[in-house]
């Protein structure tokens, strides 16, 4: 008689468990991580050799082709802000990723069609035969640019949402091991992203070099289709959170409200009741910094401004103290954020490095038949970045802690500054190596032959790639950590997207610098930037970037000093025992008295 109740009870217990397991959990991770990884393989794989495709098939000059790529990368890095806004405010993360996957796939299909259909690009032409080779028409370029735009939209929807959407599946506050589960997911997420970029720099580039553009563009399109299909087919398994008010909207409301209320007089510092805040807010009044923004949260008439639920009736005229402080935190970090732009400009010079590598001997050894594809040298940057992260976390810090006898961490501002200085060294070495390569090409009688291979090993390029990787590991990761520690938790999404925004600005500025150097350095019909790199002076161009990088280091020192102590710095002082030593000294003084 006791068995039926036990069976019924066990079924009732198991059924809720099945229901919870069906929504979210570790089962959804392969679909989410695969979507992000395939998108990175496809997009990064297309970018590496793209300058060669634009110059050979579309007959765009080096400067115009590189300008197009700068704008494409800038759009790709800017679109995640738009994607995050749409996801948080209207579409939700699942729908945003699904639409973005479709957009990325369509863009790659259009790009693949440009390689498959002869009529959508200029007809083949040999300039040496004395004929006038026609350039790409407006309609042909419009089709090409539409492909780039759709790919950027796809990246803009996938990259800012995948990490957060994956965390949504695993975030279970009732699980005592919740933080460890999330930490493991973040580790696997970034590991898969790094592996995806390495595959793009090696396998996809190798296919393009040896099998041509048709297959080289077709495979990324197939991968993108596979990524979108995997993600959508697992739809019933996901936890899909409802959309909420976007933080970007809140920041915009503070800016608008402070302008609308610009004629208001600020109340006395002790008059906390005149500032709008929620009951559970720890901020009774805004800080004294950037006081003009405080007018956004000044209550003019409590009955007319605030509803019965405690919310402002018009959030574009009255904001909370928390919103005001969030915008202040963003404004405060802008100077230090701007210092990372120069490093991103240096990293974005991959098209010029590609032409350098293509003109050099890329065999691993004198007797080897295998040569590294010119577009694959970027893998040394990724390898250096990953190697530094592992060494810093697993070797350098433990060793320093063992020597000092207490836990040691390097202040984030020191790491960012060191990365910017290494970025300067990378450009100085780039200029030196290019000077040597160019002189070797001229001495070998190849001044007028940009296609010929100079008798100099392309391994000379490896140090600059490694230094770029170290710079990005120190400054790029350091900036992201800096934003996370300095911002309130409510601004985590902004912290995650600021570095990408800096890269977008960097590509726009890089395009401007390139065109200024091209036009100002012209003597006769020859300038420092030429399609024939043996005729141009890329080394002078690199020295311009090196000088700007050195000035940027000085600018960073000033910004870092004026910012003052950071949350990270205070925490490190405690970890390193500085505050403990100071407290012990104070106790000794008191005892002596």
Buried (B, 14 or more C-beta within 10 A) or exposed (E): EEEEEEEEEEEEEEEEEEEEEBBBBEBBBEBBBBBBBBBBBBBBBBBBBBBBBBBEBBBBBBBBBBBBBBBBBBBBBBBBBBBBBBBBBEBBBBBBBBBBBBBBBBBBBBBBBBBEEEEBBBEEEEEEEEEEEEEBEEEBBEBBBBBBBBBBBBBBBBBBBBBBBBBBBBBBEEEEEEEEBBEBBBEEBBEBBBBBBBBBBBBBBBBBBEEEBEEBBBBBBBBBBBBBBBBBEBEEBBBBEEBEEBBBEBBEBBBBBBEBBEEEEBBEEEEBEBBBBEEEEEBEBBBEEBEEBBBBBBBEEEEEBBEEEEEBEEBBBBBBBBBBBBBBBBBBBEBBBBBBBBBBBBBBBBBBBBBBBBBBBBBEEEEEEEBBBBBBBBBBBBBBBBBBBEEBEEEBBEEBBEEEEEBBBBBBBBBBBBBBBBBBBBBBBBBBBBBBBBBBBBEBEBEEBBEEBBEBBBBBBBBBBBBBBBBBBBBBBBBBBBBBBBBBEEBBBBBBBBBBBBBBBBBBBBBEBBBEBBEEBEEEEEBBBBBBBBBBBBBBBBBBBBBBBBEBBEBBBEBBEEBEEBEBBEBBBEBBBEBEEEEEEEEEEEEEE
